Structure formats: C-alpha cells, structure tokens
Amino acid sequence: MQSLKLFLFILVGFIGFTSCSQDDDKTIVDLVVENPDFSILEAAVIHAGITEALKSSTITVFAPDNDAFKTIGIESEADIRALDKTLVAAILSYHVIPSSVPASAIQTANNTEITMLDGGKAYVTKNASGVSVNGAKVTTADLKAENGGIVHVIDAVILNEIKNIVGVAQTYPELTFLVAAVLRANQGSTKVVDILSSAGPFTVFAPTNDAFKEAGFTTEAAIGQADPNVLANILTYHVVAARVYSTNLTTGDVTTAQGGKVSINASNGTVKGKSNNTASAIIGADIPASNGVVHVIDTVLLP
C-alpha cells in the first residue's frame, strides 16, 4: 500500500494558495496564509505562481490541509517545491470552481457534475454524512474571505485523471496481474478492454497482484494461459455500472456488470463476492479515471 501511495504522489501534484493580500478585503489567499494547517498548500501556490488567480472574489476552492498532503507522501513545503511547477499549477486549478458556491448551494444528490477552473469535471456529493468531492470529504465548509471567495477544507488531494480505467490500472505496479487478466479476457467473447475503455461511468474493485496469487493465479504467465471467458466472468463481477466513490458506498447488495451481486459493508470498507468465505478490504479508495473510479481490494471477488 505504501508504494501505491507513493505512485499516487508522483501522479498527483497539489493544490494551494499563498502570499498576503495588499487589498483592504481579505482574499482566499489570506485565509490560507493565516492558517498553519495550510502551510503545504501555501507553498504549492507560491511554487505554481498562481497567487493572483486565487485572489478572485468569485471562486470556490476545495483546499486540502497538511494532513491531506501527508497521506500521499508530501510531508513538507520542500516536497512541494521539488515538483514540476506546471504540474502543480494544473492540479491546483482542478481544485477551484470559477464561482462562489457555499455548502448550502450544493444540491443534495450523489455525484453532481461540476466544471472546475481547468475545464475538468469533478463530482460533488451531498447527503446526510456531509459534502464530498471525488470521494474527498469536506471537513470544514464555508470559510469565507471578505471579498467573497469561499474555501471548503477537504481531507484528500483530488486529481483530474485523463486516462480511462484500463490506462489507470496500467500505471500501478500492484495491478499488473489485473491488467494481464483484462488483456487475456479480451481474447474471449466478452471484450473487457472495450468495456473498461468505454464512456461508462464504471466503478471497478481492482484486486492486487497478491490477491490474484491467493486466488490461484500465481504468475502473469498463468493468467495468460487461463480460459479468457472464465476470466471475463470474474472480471466483470468486479465492475459496477456507476461512478461510486467511497463516500457514496452504502451497505447492501449491488448488481455487477456480470449480472451477479456483491455485498458491500460501508461501515468497515469491505466488499464480498457470493462465493468468497470472507470479505475483501478496500485498501486503496477513490483512484480516479476519466470514465469512473477504481477501488483497490485485497481479494479476488468470486461470483
């Protein structure tokens, strides 16, 4: 799991703001500078050179605090400054809505699509548990700058991913067995690559390499010799035809693309197949893809 976080850190980059305002009215930048919990965020904005853009009175920022950065391997301001400036600026803009949106104005619904400053789409959920964006929970809402800007503090850094689910899986060393299984299954009657590359949206519960080994697929070569139709039956059992972030998971049975149902326990973050003796833990949640979301699990789900 540590290497998964490290790889996400390489892909991601970060959001933030900085520098004291010289205006009479305080801006979002000033809110960040004044709060020590946003010191890494502040460093990100300075490094990216976007301070002036974040002084606008008509923006809303989903702002990861220091703890959010640390969960993906960014421990300090120095870590931010070691990243490419263009990458950091691009990621920052995905955390900004180009209008003022207080929590009260957010629709009570799952996955309301919003357009971010970079033109990318993000998905906001509001329910009895609160507000989240792309699975990142809003821990403090409606920090308002005097000039009208709004900050919602979130507990994770969010990413605008341009790769589809297949492309995302190919970037993770922990998922090479899964990729091999998808490619082998595609040689049968069910074109799994085509399914997972289509518009979706989909949610995929992605077993790790170790999970495949425990299920009897000891090597990628063994997967390459398996019956493609058997693999397709197993793999589509890991796919739900909806974009479901971890904050949207509810306890109960969910129908998969294979037609069978898996049982989700939202309280402890597990999912269980019909033929599994024990539930699989979600060990890496909310990995974004252009056509859905991936949750890494530690057991292959069996129909």
C-alpha atoms as a printed R data frame, in Angstrom:
    type eleno elety resid chain resno       x       y       z
1   ATOM     1    CA   MET     A     1   0.000   0.000   0.000
2   ATOM     2    CA   GLN     A     2   2.914   2.310   0.672
3   ATOM     3    CA   SER     A     3   4.086   2.013  -2.928
4   ATOM     4    CA   LEU     A     4   0.550   2.720  -4.113
5   ATOM     5    CA   LYS     A     5   0.538   5.957  -2.142
6   ATOM     6    CA   LEU     A     6   3.974   6.835  -3.448
7   ATOM     7    CA   PHE     A     7   2.880   6.314  -7.034
8   ATOM     8    CA   LEU     A     8  -0.215   8.408  -6.465
9   ATOM     9    CA   PHE     A     9   2.061  11.084  -5.100
10  ATOM    10    CA   ILE     A    10   4.080  11.030  -8.336
11  ATOM    11    CA   LEU     A    11   0.913  11.325 -10.428
12  ATOM    12    CA   VAL     A    12  -0.877  13.870  -8.398
13  ATOM    13    CA   GLY     A    13   0.824  17.216  -7.587
14  ATOM    14    CA   PHE     A    14  -1.000  19.625  -5.372
15  ATOM    15    CA   ILE     A    15  -3.287  22.480  -4.575
16  ATOM    16    CA   GLY     A    16  -2.794  25.583  -2.546
17  ATOM    17    CA   PHE     A    17  -2.508  29.278  -2.298
18  ATOM    18    CA   THR     A    18  -0.308  31.897  -0.700
19  ATOM    19    CA   SER     A    19   1.109  35.363  -0.213
20  ATOM    20    CA   CYS     A    20  -0.516  38.134   1.801
21  ATOM    21    CA   SER     A    21  -3.053  40.376   0.095
22  ATOM    22    CA   GLN     A    22  -2.339  44.066  -0.200
23  ATOM    23    CA   ASP     A    23  -6.058  44.783  -0.657
24  ATOM    24    CA   ASP     A    24  -8.286  46.066   2.120
25  ATOM    25    CA   ASP     A    25 -10.540  42.970   1.856
26  ATOM    26    CA   LYS     A    26  -9.004  39.635   2.698
27  ATOM    27    CA   THR     A    27  -8.955  37.042  -0.068
28  ATOM    28    CA   ILE     A    28  -8.775  33.259  -0.122
29  ATOM    29    CA   VAL     A    29  -5.016  33.623  -0.281
30  ATOM    30    CA   ASP     A    30  -5.050  35.463   3.035
31  ATOM    31    CA   LEU     A    31  -7.195  32.767   4.650
32  ATOM    32    CA   VAL     A    32  -4.641  30.165   3.675
33  ATOM    33    CA   VAL     A    33  -1.608  32.167   4.734
34  ATOM    34    CA   GLU     A    34  -3.128  32.828   8.167
35  ATOM    35    CA   ASN     A    35  -3.864  29.154   8.859
36  ATOM    36    CA   PRO     A    36  -0.849  26.962   9.782
37  ATOM    37    CA   ASP     A    37  -2.792  23.877   8.706
38  ATOM    38    CA   PHE     A    38  -2.408  25.114   5.118
39  ATOM    39    CA   SER     A    39   1.358  25.671   5.063
40  ATOM    40    CA   ILE     A    40   1.928  22.996   2.388
41  ATOM    41    CA   LEU     A    41  -0.992  24.374   0.399
42  ATOM    42    CA   GLU     A    42   0.533  27.831   0.615
43  ATOM    43    CA   ALA     A    43   3.851  26.519  -0.649
44  ATOM    44    CA   ALA     A    44   2.088  24.882  -3.590
45  ATOM    45    CA   VAL     A    45   0.512  28.151  -4.709
46  ATOM    46    CA   ILE     A    46   3.765  30.083  -4.422
47  ATOM    47    CA   HIS     A    47   5.619  27.379  -6.325
48  ATOM    48    CA   ALA     A    48   2.971  27.271  -9.068
49  ATOM    49    CA   GLY     A    49   2.835  31.066  -9.359
50  ATOM    50    CA   ILE     A    50  -0.956  31.338  -9.216
51  ATOM    51    CA   THR     A    51  -1.383  33.626  -6.227
52  ATOM    52    CA   GLU     A    52  -3.121  36.392  -8.170
53  ATOM    53    CA   ALA     A    53  -5.652  33.996  -9.724
54  ATOM    54    CA   LEU     A    54  -6.719  32.863  -6.259
55  ATOM    55    CA   LYS     A    55  -7.444  36.401  -5.104
56  ATOM    56    CA   SER     A    56 -10.612  36.478  -7.210
57  ATOM    57    CA   SER     A    57 -13.852  37.219  -5.388
58  ATOM    58    CA   THR     A    58 -15.813  34.737  -7.496
59  ATOM    59    CA   ILE     A    59 -14.123  31.407  -6.861
60  ATOM    60    CA   THR     A    60 -14.528  28.450  -4.540
61  ATOM    61    CA   VAL     A    61 -11.556  26.332  -3.520
62  ATOM    62    CA   PHE     A    62 -11.563  22.769  -2.230
63  ATOM    63    CA   ALA     A    63  -8.480  23.047  -0.043
64  ATOM    64    CA   PRO     A    64  -6.536  20.024   1.227
65  ATOM    65    CA   ASP     A    65  -4.952  20.635   4.622
66  ATOM    66    CA   ASN     A    66  -1.465  19.497   5.601
67  ATOM    67    CA   ASP     A    67  -2.693  16.087   6.748
68  ATOM    68    CA   ALA     A    68  -4.273  15.505   3.336
69  ATOM    69    CA   PHE     A    69  -0.940  16.107   1.636
70  ATOM    70    CA   LYS     A    70   0.902  13.883   4.079
71  ATOM    71    CA   THR     A    71  -1.348  10.905   3.330
72  ATOM    72    CA   ILE     A    72   0.034  10.829  -0.205
73  ATOM    73    CA   GLY     A    73   3.674  11.302   0.724
74  ATOM    74    CA   ILE     A    74   4.000  15.093   0.688
75  ATOM    75    CA   GLU     A    75   5.412  15.750   4.137
76  ATOM    76    CA   SER     A    76   6.643  19.329   3.818
77  ATOM    77    CA   GLU     A    77   6.814  22.507   1.783
78  ATOM    78    CA   ALA     A    78  10.138  21.296   0.401
79  ATOM    79    CA   ASP     A    79   8.405  18.272  -1.102
80  ATOM    80    CA   ILE     A    80   6.053  20.584  -2.998
81  ATOM    81    CA   ARG     A    81   8.908  22.697  -4.316
82  ATOM    82    CA   ALA     A    82  10.548  19.557  -5.699
83  ATOM    83    CA   LEU     A    83   7.620  19.006  -8.084
84  ATOM    84    CA   ASP     A    84   7.272  20.423 -11.595
85  ATOM    85    CA   LYS     A    85   5.648  23.872 -11.447
86  ATOM    86    CA   THR     A    86   3.432  23.279 -14.458
87  ATOM    87    CA   LEU     A    87   2.117  20.050 -12.974
88  ATOM    88    CA   VAL     A    88   1.377  21.719  -9.643
89  ATOM    89    CA   ALA     A    89  -0.435  24.612 -11.349
90  ATOM    90    CA   ALA     A    90  -2.543  22.195 -13.383
91  ATOM    91    CA   ILE     A    91  -3.556  20.217 -10.323
92  ATOM    92    CA   LEU     A    92  -4.336  23.355  -8.338
93  ATOM    93    CA   SER     A    93  -6.787  24.568 -10.952
94  ATOM    94    CA   TYR     A    94  -8.735  21.302 -10.624
95  ATOM    95    CA   HIS     A    95  -9.497  22.249  -7.014
96  ATOM    96    CA   VAL     A    96 -11.105  25.570  -7.982
97  ATOM    97    CA   ILE     A    97 -14.698  26.267  -9.020
98  ATOM    98    CA   PRO     A    98 -14.879  29.512 -11.038
99  ATOM    99    CA   SER     A    99 -17.838  30.787  -8.974
100 ATOM   100    CA   SER     A   100 -18.798  31.241  -5.335
101 ATOM   101    CA   VAL     A   101 -20.516  28.063  -4.094
102 ATOM   102    CA   PRO     A   102 -21.395  27.867  -0.387
103 ATOM   103    CA   ALA     A   103 -22.290  24.457   1.025
104 ATOM   104    CA   SER     A   104 -25.942  25.485   1.206
105 ATOM   105    CA   ALA     A   105 -25.993  25.889  -2.582
106 ATOM   106    CA   ILE     A   106 -24.750  22.358  -3.251
107 ATOM   107    CA   GLN     A   107 -27.509  20.030  -4.399
108 ATOM   108    CA   THR     A   108 -28.409  17.114  -2.126
109 ATOM   109    CA   ALA     A   109 -27.539  14.284  -4.501
110 ATOM   110    CA   ASN     A   110 -24.784  11.870  -5.468
111 ATOM   111    CA   ASN     A   111 -22.139  12.872  -7.995
112 ATOM   112    CA   THR     A   112 -23.439  16.222  -9.164
113 ATOM   113    CA   GLU     A   113 -21.097  17.125 -12.022
114 ATOM   114    CA   ILE     A   114 -19.336  20.465 -11.769
115 ATOM   115    CA   THR     A   115 -16.820  22.124 -14.072
116 ATOM   116    CA   MET     A   116 -13.571  23.165 -12.449
117 ATOM   117    CA   LEU     A   117 -11.283  26.055 -13.384
118 ATOM   118    CA   ASP     A   118  -9.161  23.806 -15.627
119 ATOM   119    CA   GLY     A   119 -12.255  22.667 -17.548
120 ATOM   120    CA   GLY     A   120 -12.223  19.229 -15.967
121 ATOM   121    CA   LYS     A   121 -15.279  17.624 -14.400
122 ATOM   122    CA   ALA     A   122 -15.498  16.879 -10.682
123 ATOM   123    CA   TYR     A   123 -18.276  15.069  -8.837
124 ATOM   124    CA   VAL     A   124 -19.797  16.502  -5.682
125 ATOM   125    CA   THR     A   125 -21.977  14.510  -3.306
126 ATOM   126    CA   LYS     A   126 -24.131  15.965  -0.556
127 ATOM   127    CA   ASN     A   127 -26.037  13.694   1.798
128 ATOM   128    CA   ALA     A   128 -26.697  13.110   5.489
129 ATOM   129    CA   SER     A   129 -22.993  12.454   6.039
130 ATOM   130    CA   GLY     A   130 -21.955  15.814   4.601
131 ATOM   131    CA   VAL     A   131 -20.302  17.014   1.406
132 ATOM   132    CA   SER     A   132 -17.559  15.320  -0.596
133 ATOM   133    CA   VAL     A   133 -15.844  15.870  -3.925
134 ATOM   134    CA   ASN     A   134 -14.419  12.913  -5.838
135 ATOM   135    CA   GLY     A   135 -14.545  10.997  -2.565
136 ATOM   136    CA   ALA     A   136 -12.629  13.628  -0.578
137 ATOM   137    CA   LYS     A   137 -14.671  14.684   2.438
138 ATOM   138    CA   VAL     A   138 -15.297  18.328   3.265
139 ATOM   139    CA   THR     A   139 -14.165  18.585   6.878
140 ATOM   140    CA   THR     A   140 -14.847  22.313   7.245
141 ATOM   141    CA   ALA     A   141 -17.211  24.167   4.936
142 ATOM   142    CA   ASP     A   142 -17.702  27.826   4.101
143 ATOM   143    CA   LEU     A   143 -14.533  29.581   5.189
144 ATOM   144    CA   LYS     A   144 -15.429  32.909   3.622
145 ATOM   145    CA   ALA     A   145 -12.995  35.565   2.509
146 ATOM   146    CA   GLU     A   146 -14.049  39.176   2.938
147 ATOM   147    CA   ASN     A   147 -14.001  39.688  -0.826
148 ATOM   148    CA   GLY     A   148 -16.490  36.845  -1.426
149 ATOM   149    CA   GLY     A   149 -14.268  33.850  -2.119
150 ATOM   150    CA   ILE     A   150 -15.090  30.574  -0.386
151 ATOM   151    CA   VAL     A   151 -12.916  27.730   0.934
152 ATOM   152    CA   HIS     A   152 -14.105  24.204   1.710
153 ATOM   153    CA   VAL     A   153 -11.408  22.204   3.528
154 ATOM   154    CA   ILE     A   154 -11.054  18.609   2.262
155 ATOM   155    CA   ASP     A   155  -9.239  15.578   3.636
156 ATOM   156    CA   ALA     A   156  -7.580  14.452   0.384
157 ATOM   157    CA   VAL     A   157  -5.931  15.850  -2.723
158 ATOM   158    CA   ILE     A   158  -8.125  15.295  -5.800
159 ATOM   159    CA   LEU     A   159  -6.898  14.562  -9.308
160 ATOM   160    CA   ASN     A   160  -8.311  15.181 -12.761
161 ATOM   161    CA   GLU     A   161  -7.354  11.905 -14.424
162 ATOM   162    CA   ILE     A   162  -7.332  11.798 -18.231
163 ATOM   163    CA   LYS     A   163  -6.674   8.056 -18.516
164 ATOM   164    CA   ASN     A   164  -9.527   5.567 -18.641
165 ATOM   165    CA   ILE     A   165  -9.777   2.674 -16.177
166 ATOM   166    CA   VAL     A   166  -7.543   0.411 -18.254
167 ATOM   167    CA   GLY     A   167  -4.922   3.146 -18.572
168 ATOM   168    CA   VAL     A   168  -5.028   3.870 -14.852
169 ATOM   169    CA   ALA     A   169  -4.553   0.193 -13.987
170 ATOM   170    CA   GLN     A   170  -1.542   0.048 -16.286
171 ATOM   171    CA   THR     A   171   0.214   2.733 -14.256
172 ATOM   172    CA   TYR     A   172   0.160   0.812 -10.971
173 ATOM   173    CA   PRO     A   173   2.782  -1.886 -10.325
174 ATOM   174    CA   GLU     A   174   0.407  -3.519  -7.822
175 ATOM   175    CA   LEU     A   175  -2.137  -4.141 -10.592
176 ATOM   176    CA   THR     A   176  -0.065  -5.849 -13.298
177 ATOM   177    CA   PHE     A   177  -1.884  -9.164 -12.779
178 ATOM   178    CA   LEU     A   178  -5.206  -7.373 -13.213
179 ATOM   179    CA   VAL     A   179  -4.014  -5.826 -16.458
180 ATOM   180    CA   ALA     A   180  -2.825  -9.224 -17.680
181 ATOM   181    CA   ALA     A   181  -6.240 -10.694 -16.824
182 ATOM   182    CA   VAL     A   182  -8.093  -7.927 -18.668
183 ATOM   183    CA   LEU     A   183  -5.950  -8.407 -21.774
184 ATOM   184    CA   ARG     A   184  -6.377 -12.196 -21.691
185 ATOM   185    CA   ALA     A   185 -10.142 -11.945 -21.127
186 ATOM   186    CA   ASN     A   186 -10.394  -9.667 -24.135
187 ATOM   187    CA   GLN     A   187  -9.417 -12.634 -26.324
188 ATOM   188    CA   GLY     A   188 -12.720 -14.328 -25.484
189 ATOM   189    CA   SER     A   189 -16.314 -13.478 -26.327
190 ATOM   190    CA   THR     A   190 -16.536 -10.594 -23.820
191 ATOM   191    CA   LYS     A   191 -14.344  -7.666 -24.824
192 ATOM   192    CA   VAL     A   192 -13.366  -6.496 -21.367
193 ATOM   193    CA   VAL     A   193 -10.835  -3.943 -22.639
194 ATOM   194    CA   ASP     A   194 -13.504  -2.342 -24.778
195 ATOM   195    CA   ILE     A   195 -15.944  -2.243 -21.860
196 ATOM   196    CA   LEU     A   196 -13.490  -0.627 -19.453
197 ATOM   197    CA   SER     A   197 -12.302   1.822 -22.115
198 ATOM   198    CA   SER     A   198 -15.813   2.998 -22.995
199 ATOM   199    CA   ALA     A   199 -17.519   6.099 -21.644
200 ATOM   200    CA   GLY     A   200 -19.002   4.388 -18.598
201 ATOM   201    CA   PRO     A   201 -19.076   5.553 -15.922
202 ATOM   202    CA   PHE     A   202 -17.888   2.494 -14.017
203 ATOM   203    CA   THR     A   203 -16.631   1.571 -10.586
204 ATOM   204    CA   VAL     A   204 -14.011  -1.181 -10.555
205 ATOM   205    CA   PHE     A   205 -12.962  -3.142  -7.489
206 ATOM   206    CA   ALA     A   206  -9.383  -3.905  -8.518
207 ATOM   207    CA   PRO     A   207  -7.631  -6.903  -6.917
208 ATOM   208    CA   THR     A   208  -3.913  -6.556  -6.250
209 ATOM   209    CA   ASN     A   209  -1.270  -8.938  -7.585
210 ATOM   210    CA   ASP     A   210  -1.205 -10.711  -4.217
211 ATOM   211    CA   ALA     A   211  -4.979 -11.127  -4.391
212 ATOM   212    CA   PHE     A   212  -4.665 -12.899  -7.737
213 ATOM   213    CA   LYS     A   213  -1.924 -15.130  -6.356
214 ATOM   214    CA   GLU     A   214  -4.122 -16.127  -3.429
215 ATOM   215    CA   ALA     A   215  -6.876 -16.956  -5.919
216 ATOM   216    CA   GLY     A   216  -4.578 -19.423  -7.702
217 ATOM   217    CA   PHE     A   217  -3.160 -17.219 -10.465
218 ATOM   218    CA   THR     A   218   0.435 -17.452  -9.301
219 ATOM   219    CA   THR     A   219   2.074 -15.648 -12.230
220 ATOM   220    CA   GLU     A   220   1.138 -13.385 -15.101
221 ATOM   221    CA   ALA     A   221   2.084 -16.244 -17.401
222 ATOM   222    CA   ALA     A   222  -0.533 -18.420 -15.683
223 ATOM   223    CA   ILE     A   223  -3.123 -15.740 -16.304
224 ATOM   224    CA   GLY     A   224  -2.089 -15.737 -19.960
225 ATOM   225    CA   GLN     A   225  -2.947 -19.439 -20.154
226 ATOM   226    CA   ALA     A   226  -6.319 -19.178 -18.395
227 ATOM   227    CA   ASP     A   227  -9.664 -19.518 -20.188
228 ATOM   228    CA   PRO     A   228 -10.500 -15.961 -21.363
229 ATOM   229    CA   ASN     A   229 -14.228 -16.484 -20.841
230 ATOM   230    CA   VAL     A   230 -13.679 -17.634 -17.251
231 ATOM   231    CA   LEU     A   231 -11.551 -14.551 -16.627
232 ATOM   232    CA   ALA     A   232 -14.149 -12.292 -18.218
233 ATOM   233    CA   ASN     A   233 -16.817 -13.736 -15.933
234 ATOM   234    CA   ILE     A   234 -14.655 -12.996 -12.892
235 ATOM   235    CA   LEU     A   235 -13.519  -9.553 -14.014
236 ATOM   236    CA   THR     A   236 -16.965  -8.223 -14.923
237 ATOM   237    CA   TYR     A   237 -18.046  -9.328 -11.446
238 ATOM   238    CA   HIS     A   238 -15.715  -6.587 -10.185
239 ATOM   239    CA   VAL     A   239 -17.421  -3.853 -12.239
240 ATOM   240    CA   VAL     A   240 -20.410  -1.715 -11.271
241 ATOM   241    CA   ALA     A   241 -22.028   0.420 -13.952
242 ATOM   242    CA   ALA     A   242 -21.906   3.687 -11.991
243 ATOM   243    CA   ARG     A   243 -19.354   6.105 -10.575
244 ATOM   244    CA   VAL     A   244 -19.341   5.276  -6.854
245 ATOM   245    CA   TYR     A   245 -16.776   6.998  -4.657
246 ATOM   246    CA   SER     A   246 -16.075   5.593  -1.204
247 ATOM   247    CA   THR     A   247 -18.195   8.323   0.380
248 ATOM   248    CA   ASN     A   248 -21.162   7.152  -1.727
249 ATOM   249    CA   LEU     A   249 -20.902   3.463  -0.833
250 ATOM   250    CA   THR     A   250 -23.882   2.138   1.089
251 ATOM   251    CA   THR     A   251 -24.271  -1.161   2.885
252 ATOM   252    CA   GLY     A   252 -26.136  -3.749   0.843
253 ATOM   253    CA   ASP     A   253 -26.032  -5.784  -2.347
254 ATOM   254    CA   VAL     A   254 -25.002  -4.186  -5.628
255 ATOM   255    CA   THR     A   255 -25.517  -5.663  -9.096
256 ATOM   256    CA   THR     A   256 -22.343  -6.011 -11.148
257 ATOM   257    CA   ALA     A   257 -21.752  -5.951 -14.889
258 ATOM   258    CA   GLN     A   258 -21.519  -9.753 -14.730
259 ATOM   259    CA   GLY     A   259 -25.121  -9.866 -13.505
260 ATOM   260    CA   GLY     A   260 -24.395 -11.219 -10.043
261 ATOM   261    CA   LYS     A   261 -24.348  -9.211  -6.850
262 ATOM   262    CA   VAL     A   262 -21.591  -8.275  -4.431
263 ATOM   263    CA   SER     A   263 -22.226  -7.306  -0.833
264 ATOM   264    CA   ILE     A   264 -20.841  -4.007   0.403
265 ATOM   265    CA   ASN     A   265 -20.298  -3.081   4.026
266 ATOM   266    CA   ALA     A   266 -19.833   0.682   4.062
267 ATOM   267    CA   SER     A   267 -19.128   0.829   7.788
268 ATOM   268    CA   ASN     A   268 -15.914  -1.201   7.596
269 ATOM   269    CA   GLY     A   269 -14.980  -0.614   3.945
270 ATOM   270    CA   THR     A   270 -15.320  -4.157   2.622
271 ATOM   271    CA   VAL     A   271 -16.878  -5.923  -0.352
272 ATOM   272    CA   LYS     A   272 -17.704  -9.622  -0.578
273 ATOM   273    CA   GLY     A   273 -18.418 -11.918  -3.506
274 ATOM   274    CA   LYS     A   274 -21.100 -14.610  -3.338
275 ATOM   275    CA   SER     A   275 -18.546 -17.457  -3.283
276 ATOM   276    CA   ASN     A   276 -15.983 -15.764  -1.046
277 ATOM   277    CA   ASN     A   277 -15.638 -17.042   2.513
278 ATOM   278    CA   THR     A   278 -14.501 -13.662   3.772
279 ATOM   279    CA   ALA     A   279 -14.923 -10.085   2.635
280 ATOM   280    CA   SER     A   280 -12.260  -8.153   0.768
281 ATOM   281    CA   ALA     A   281 -10.945  -4.931   2.280
282 ATOM   282    CA   ILE     A   282 -10.819  -1.769   0.195
283 ATOM   283    CA   ILE     A   283  -7.177  -0.844   0.686
284 ATOM   284    CA   GLY     A   284  -6.932   1.994  -1.836
285 ATOM   285    CA   ALA     A   285 -10.086   4.012  -2.434
286 ATOM   286    CA   ASP     A   286 -11.132   6.645  -4.950
287 ATOM   287    CA   ILE     A   287  -8.437   6.348  -7.613
288 ATOM   288    CA   PRO     A   288  -9.885   8.495 -10.393
289 ATOM   289    CA   ALA     A   289 -10.240   7.585 -14.054
290 ATOM   290    CA   SER     A   290 -11.739   9.538 -16.914
291 ATOM   291    CA   ASN     A   291 -14.602   7.049 -17.127
292 ATOM   292    CA   GLY     A   292 -15.075   6.150 -13.465
293 ATOM   293    CA   VAL     A   293 -13.281   5.302 -10.259
294 ATOM   294    CA   VAL     A   294 -11.118   2.432  -9.009
295 ATOM   295    CA   HIS     A   295 -11.030   0.940  -5.520
296 ATOM   296    CA   VAL     A   296  -8.107  -1.415  -4.869
297 ATOM   297    CA   ILE     A   297  -9.047  -4.556  -2.918
298 ATOM   298    CA   ASP     A   298  -7.059  -7.362  -1.323
299 ATOM   299    CA   THR     A   299  -9.105 -10.371  -2.504
300 ATOM   300    CA   VAL     A   300 -10.440 -11.514  -5.879
301 ATOM   301    CA   LEU     A   301 -14.249 -11.469  -5.775
302 ATOM   302    CA   LEU     A   302 -15.800 -14.790  -6.763
303 ATOM   303    CA   PRO     A   303 -19.312 -14.974  -8.272
